[in-house]
């Protein structure tokens, strides 16, 4: 885990509001030098604390979003997860505890494509024992905000 100080948390909060802001504007808002903010952004990127990304609205793009829960033979969980991670339809996947061993979200262009994905790509992977699938009817919340990194404190000038 990378230690984040108050400036890092504030910087992340500002970038969440608008990731395209120039570092000069971020620096003014934080009360730091432009070069300092640039270094902090580069460090946060290099340490995989933040990632540049583009979020596509599945509904707006005409895609079907499905959630899939797999029960696996846990002796081969690593080989299953490696294969699942390479499938282009998979946009999110996690190994978890409970009745579902692997949970994933997929985006496909049609119901036929979803059936083909399940039948021809997923269920043929050795170690997949069972599959439960749900198709999203309505998205209620789609957020990548991280509330634990909210601006909890105001940095002191000496901490810069």
C-alpha positions as CSV (number, residue, x, y, z in Angstrom):
1,X,0.0,0.0,0.0
2,X,1.3,3.4,-0.9
3,X,1.1,6.0,1.9
4,X,-1.0,9.0,0.8
5,X,-0.7,12.4,2.5
6,X,-3.3,15.1,2.7
7,X,-2.0,16.7,-0.6
8,X,-2.2,13.4,-2.4
9,X,-5.8,12.9,-1.2
10,X,-6.8,16.4,-2.2
11,X,-5.1,16.0,-5.6
12,X,-6.9,12.8,-6.2
13,X,-10.2,14.5,-5.3
14,X,-9.5,17.3,-7.8
15,X,-8.6,14.8,-10.5
16,X,-11.8,12.9,-9.9
17,X,-13.8,16.1,-10.5
18,X,-11.9,16.7,-13.8
19,X,-8.9,14.6,-14.7
20,X,-8.1,16.9,-17.7
21,X,-7.2,19.9,-15.5
22,X,-3.8,21.3,-16.2
23,X,-1.3,20.8,-13.4
24,X,-0.9,24.6,-13.2
25,X,-4.6,24.9,-12.2
26,X,-4.3,22.0,-9.7
27,X,-1.2,23.6,-8.2
28,X,-3.0,26.9,-7.7
29,X,-5.9,25.1,-6.0
30,X,-3.5,23.1,-3.7
31,X,-1.2,26.0,-3.1
32,X,1.8,24.0,-4.4
33,X,4.3,24.6,-7.2
34,X,3.4,23.3,-10.6
35,X,6.5,21.0,-10.7
36,X,5.5,19.5,-7.3
37,X,2.0,18.7,-8.5
38,X,3.4,17.2,-11.8
39,X,5.8,15.0,-9.8
40,X,2.9,13.9,-7.5
41,X,0.7,13.0,-10.4
42,X,3.6,11.0,-12.1
43,X,4.2,9.2,-8.8
44,X,0.5,8.3,-8.3
45,X,0.4,7.0,-11.8
46,X,3.7,5.1,-11.5
47,X,2.6,3.5,-8.2
48,X,-0.8,2.5,-9.7
49,X,-2.7,4.6,-7.2
50,X,-4.5,6.3,-10.1
51,X,-5.1,5.2,-13.7
52,X,-6.1,7.1,-16.7
53,X,-9.3,5.7,-18.2
54,X,-12.3,6.3,-20.3
55,X,-15.6,5.1,-19.1
56,X,-18.1,4.1,-21.7
57,X,-21.8,4.0,-20.9
58,X,-22.9,0.4,-21.9
59,X,-26.5,1.5,-22.5
60,X,-25.5,4.6,-24.5
61,X,-23.2,2.4,-26.6
62,X,-26.0,-0.1,-27.2
63,X,-24.3,-2.9,-25.3
64,X,-25.8,-5.5,-23.0
65,X,-24.2,-5.7,-19.5
66,X,-24.3,-9.0,-17.7
67,X,-23.0,-10.1,-14.3
68,X,-21.8,-13.6,-14.1
69,X,-20.9,-15.7,-11.0
70,X,-18.8,-18.8,-11.4
71,X,-18.3,-21.7,-9.1
72,X,-14.8,-23.1,-9.7
73,X,-12.7,-26.1,-8.9
74,X,-10.4,-24.2,-6.6
75,X,-7.4,-26.4,-7.5
76,X,-7.3,-24.7,-10.9
77,X,-8.5,-21.2,-9.9
78,X,-5.3,-19.5,-11.2
79,X,-5.5,-21.0,-14.7
80,X,-9.3,-20.1,-14.9
81,X,-8.7,-16.5,-13.8
82,X,-5.8,-16.1,-16.3
83,X,-8.1,-17.3,-19.2
84,X,-11.0,-15.2,-18.0
85,X,-8.8,-12.1,-17.8
86,X,-7.9,-12.5,-21.5
87,X,-11.5,-12.5,-22.7
88,X,-12.3,-9.1,-24.3
89,X,-15.9,-9.2,-23.2
90,X,-14.9,-9.2,-19.5
91,X,-14.6,-5.7,-18.1
92,X,-14.4,-6.6,-14.4
93,X,-13.5,-9.8,-12.6
94,X,-12.7,-10.7,-9.0
95,X,-12.1,-13.9,-7.0
96,X,-14.2,-13.8,-3.9
97,X,-15.5,-15.8,-1.0
98,X,-18.9,-17.4,-0.5
99,X,-21.0,-19.5,-2.9
100,X,-19.5,-17.6,-6.0
101,X,-15.8,-18.1,-6.5
102,X,-15.3,-15.7,-9.5
103,X,-17.6,-12.7,-10.1
104,X,-17.4,-10.8,-13.4
105,X,-19.1,-8.1,-15.5
106,X,-19.2,-8.5,-19.3
107,X,-20.3,-6.3,-22.1
108,X,-21.7,-7.8,-25.3
109,X,-23.5,-6.4,-28.3
110,X,-26.5,-8.8,-28.2
111,X,-28.3,-11.6,-26.4
112,X,-27.0,-14.0,-29.0
113,X,-23.4,-12.8,-28.3
114,X,-24.0,-13.3,-24.6
115,X,-25.2,-16.9,-25.2
116,X,-22.2,-17.5,-27.4
117,X,-19.8,-16.1,-24.8
118,X,-21.3,-18.3,-22.1
119,X,-21.4,-21.5,-24.2
120,X,-18.3,-21.2,-26.4
121,X,-15.9,-19.2,-24.3
122,X,-16.7,-19.5,-20.6
123,X,-18.1,-22.9,-19.9
124,X,-15.4,-24.6,-22.0
125,X,-12.7,-23.5,-19.5
126,X,-11.5,-26.5,-17.5
127,X,-12.4,-25.9,-13.8
128,X,-15.6,-23.9,-14.4
129,X,-18.2,-26.0,-12.5
130,X,-21.3,-23.7,-12.5
131,X,-22.4,-20.4,-13.9
132,X,-25.1,-17.9,-12.8
133,X,-25.9,-15.0,-15.1
134,X,-27.9,-11.9,-14.7
135,X,-28.6,-9.2,-17.4
136,X,-28.7,-5.6,-16.2
137,X,-32.1,-4.1,-16.7
138,X,-31.3,-0.6,-15.3
139,X,-28.1,0.9,-14.1
140,X,-28.7,2.6,-10.7
141,X,-25.1,3.7,-10.0
142,X,-21.9,3.5,-11.9
143,X,-19.0,5.2,-10.0
144,X,-15.3,4.7,-9.6
145,X,-15.1,7.2,-6.7
146,X,-13.2,6.0,-3.7
147,X,-14.8,7.5,-0.6
148,X,-11.9,6.4,1.6
149,X,-9.7,8.9,-0.2
150,X,-12.1,11.8,0.4
151,X,-10.6,15.1,1.6
152,X,-10.5,14.3,5.3
153,X,-7.8,16.8,6.3
154,X,-6.3,20.1,5.2
155,X,-2.6,19.9,4.7
156,X,-0.3,22.2,6.6
157,X,2.2,24.3,4.7
158,X,5.1,22.5,6.4
159,X,4.0,19.2,5.0
160,X,4.7,20.1,1.4
